[in-house]
Amino acid sequence: MRVTPHESLHRRSASFDGIATAWLDEGQGQAIVALHGIPTSSSLFEPLLPHLDGFRLIAPDLLGQGFTEVPAVGPLDHAAYARHLEAFLREVPPASFHLMVHDLGGVLGLEWAADNSERVRSLVILSTTVTWTFRVGVLIYGSNLLLGSRLLTRVLPAMLKSGERLDDSLKELWAAPWTRRRLLRGRDHFARRHLRRLRSKLGDIRSPSLLIWGEKDDVFPLDHAGAIRRRLPQARLVALPRCGHWSPLDATEEVGTLASEFFTTARP
C-alpha cells in the first residue's frame, strides 16, 4: 500500500508570527490539535481521519515544513518553532481541545500543555522524547549537514516497518526543507537544555494521557515512553507490534481507533 497526501482535504492558511502558515482542518465536533515532528508535516495524520469521526482535526504544518513558509532570514531553532506554534494555538483552536503530539511536536506540545494545562482536555503522545539521544543529536543532524536533503529521500522509506510505501510526492514534500543551510539556522530542537526544562514541567500536566508507541521504533525506542510515563503517572502505555516511529502510517487503524476511543471517554 502506498501512503499518499490527499489533495481534496480541507486546508487553510493565514499568517501567524509573520509567517504564512498552512494547516489541515477537517471534520466537525470537539477539536483535536495534532502536532507533527521532523522531517514530516500535517500529512502524517491524514490517514487517521476515517477513524476520527465526530472530531475536528486541526493539524498545522510547523515552521518551514509542509506548506508553511520557510522564513528567508532569521533562526529556525527551538525558540522560533515555539513562538510560531504559540501564535497558532492562540488564534486557531477553540479554548480547549484534545492534543496529539509526535516527535518534535511532542517536545514543543508537551511543554505548551504544561504551561497551558487548562486548555488541554486530554493528551495522546506518539513517539517523542524527553531525554537527549546521540542518534538524534548527532547522527540525524550531522548526516544531513554532510549529505543534504537528498539523503532524506533515500532514508524516509526505511522508517516504515509494516510494508507501507511513501508516495514520491510525500517524500519530496518532507525532505525538501532540510537543506544544509536550513539545518545551520537551527539544530537545537532536541537540545539537552530544552529537554531538561520539559522534564521539570511534565508533572504540571493533569490531563488524561495515553502513550501509543511502536515496538520497532528505532528513533525513540520504547524506553523513551518509559521516561515520559515516570513523570506523567496518569498516562497509560500501549505498544504496537510491527510498528515503527511513524505509527499513524504503520498502524493507522490501531492508532486511529485507540485515539478516538480515548478522546471519546475523556470528554467532560
KAFEN-V111313 format. One record per pair of residues at least 12 apart in sequence whose C-alpha atoms are under 6 Angstrom apart, sorted by the first residue. I is the first residue (numbers start at 1). J is the second residue. If there is no record, write none. Layout:
i=I j=J
i=I j=J
//
This chain:
i=1 j=164
i=1 j=165
i=2 j=164
i=2 j=165
i=2 j=166
i=2 j=167
i=3 j=165
i=3 j=166
i=3 j=167
i=4 j=167
i=10 j=25
i=10 j=26
i=11 j=23
i=11 j=24
i=11 j=25
i=16 j=87
i=17 j=84
i=20 j=68
i=20 j=69
i=21 j=68
i=22 j=61
i=22 j=67
i=22 j=68
i=23 j=59
i=23 j=60
i=23 j=61
i=24 j=58
i=24 j=59
i=25 j=57
i=25 j=58
i=26 j=56
i=26 j=57
i=27 j=55
i=27 j=56
i=28 j=54
i=28 j=55
i=28 j=56
i=29 j=54
i=29 j=55
i=29 j=56
i=30 j=55
i=30 j=56
i=31 j=55
i=31 j=56
i=31 j=57
i=31 j=97
i=32 j=56
i=32 j=57
i=32 j=58
i=32 j=97
i=32 j=98
i=32 j=99
i=33 j=58
i=33 j=59
i=33 j=99
i=34 j=59
i=34 j=100
i=34 j=101
i=35 j=101
i=35 j=105
i=36 j=102
i=36 j=105
i=37 j=102
i=37 j=103
i=37 j=104
i=37 j=105
i=39 j=174
i=40 j=174
i=41 j=61
i=41 j=66
i=42 j=59
i=42 j=60
i=42 j=61
i=48 j=252
i=48 j=256
i=51 j=256
i=51 j=257
i=52 j=260
i=63 j=81
i=75 j=185
i=76 j=185
i=76 j=186
i=77 j=186
i=77 j=188
i=78 j=188
i=78 j=189
i=96 j=119
i=96 j=120
i=97 j=120
i=97 j=121
i=98 j=120
i=98 j=121
i=98 j=122
i=98 j=123
i=99 j=123
i=100 j=123
i=100 j=124
i=100 j=125
i=101 j=125
i=101 j=126
i=102 j=126
i=102 j=127
i=102 j=128
i=103 j=127
i=103 j=128
i=106 j=128
i=111 j=198
i=114 j=204
i=114 j=205
i=117 j=205
i=122 j=207
i=122 j=208
i=122 j=209
i=123 j=209
i=124 j=209
i=124 j=210
i=124 j=211
i=125 j=211
i=126 j=211
i=126 j=212
i=126 j=213
i=127 j=213
i=129 j=224
i=130 j=195
i=131 j=195
i=132 j=192
i=145 j=180
i=148 j=179
i=148 j=180
i=149 j=175
i=149 j=178
i=149 j=179
i=152 j=175
i=153 j=171
i=161 j=243
i=161 j=244
i=162 j=242
i=162 j=250
i=203 j=231
i=203 j=232
i=209 j=235
i=210 j=235
i=210 j=236
i=211 j=236
i=211 j=237
i=212 j=238
i=212 j=239
i=213 j=239
i=214 j=239
i=214 j=240
i=214 j=243
i=214 j=244
i=215 j=239
i=215 j=240
i=215 j=241
i=215 j=243
i=216 j=243
i=216 j=244
i=217 j=244
i=217 j=245
//
